[in-house]
Amino acid sequence: MNLTSHRMLALVAAAALAGCTSAQDVLEPSALLGDASNPLPQAMFSTDSDEQVAAARLDARVRFTPVIGATEQASAPLARRVAERAALRGITLTEPEDGSATHVLRGYFSAISERDGTTVIYVWDVMDATGARVHRIQGQAISPVSQPQGWDGVDARTMEAIADQTVEQLAAWLLVRQG
């Protein structure tokens, strides 16, 4: 199986994970509002357009649901970084019990061990307050470590880079919708 086939298989697996609800594989949403960890240098990530979205005052109130498919160890740095980046971009995150969210993000993750590292494939469904999907954010990142058990090869920096990409793409989309 070539690299492209592995990635396609991972995308199918990520979509299949949408129906999974194992408590072991999810992140508590309240962790998104915790303290930020050491930030990555700006050069560690880039967006598709290689432009960073400036901080803006957005009317959106966003709630992240538990991440499906990633281990708790991999999800913790993701959650901390999402909270940090969202604050920098002017995106308000809400607590799970707060009913004022205008958008809800559901994340589906998969990790595939390869010779050159571990590839993390992610999909975020962005839903409006009624539960209708209105946008999708997706991508992949490669952790330089390869382990037989996928998630064992994913380091915190990789998950932080995914958080950066996620928030940048969300902020850009929200700005276009608001504009």
Secondary structure by P-SEA (a helix, b strand, c coil): ccaaaaaaaaaaaaaaaccccccccccccccccccccccccccccccccccccccccccbbbbbccccccccccaaaaaaaaaaaaaaacbbbbccccccccbbbbbbbbbbbcccbbbbbbbbbbbcccccccccccbbbbbccccccccccccaaaaaaaaaaaaaaaaaaaaaaac
